Amino acid sequence: MKKLLIIITCFASLHLVACASRLHLVHKIDVQQGNVVTQDMVNQLKTGMTRSQVQFIMGSPLVVDTFHQHRWDYIYYFKPGYGDATEQRVTLLFNDDSLASITGSVHPEAGVIVAGENSTPITVVVPPYERVEPGLLNKIWHWITFRKPPES
């Protein structure tokens, strides 16, 4: 009887360890760092804009190198709790006080019509939504009470 109890205990513990990665027993938070860079923001940029106009559209740059005052870097890094990380980079180069070039992973789209100078640009940031499966205790509670977990 003791051997059977030991075998069942070992099997149950090995099964729990093997399934722990799928059950998400540990909560991992989403990590967002840097400046949010959207395609709409980059589409509003035009060569010849002043630094203050660019800063109004894009916000303050994340990196301004002391030795290269003509270069502004905007970097956005997003790492969801369960998933692959994404990174967006935009580098703006200035000639004197005017925007000379735009490089990086987000480029302005060709043929995009930008609203007039009198209109105020509106940027809506929608955070990504990822449905997280309910935890182990939540599953047990719904199993005991014969209820289905809520669908979001």
Secondary structure by P-SEA (a helix, b strand, c coil): caaaaaaaaaaaaaaaaaaccccccbbbbbbbbcccccaaaaaaccccccaaaaaaacccccccccccccbbbbbbbbbcccbbbbbbbbbbbbccccccccccccccccccccccccbbbbbbbbcbbbbbcccaaaaaaaaaaccccccc
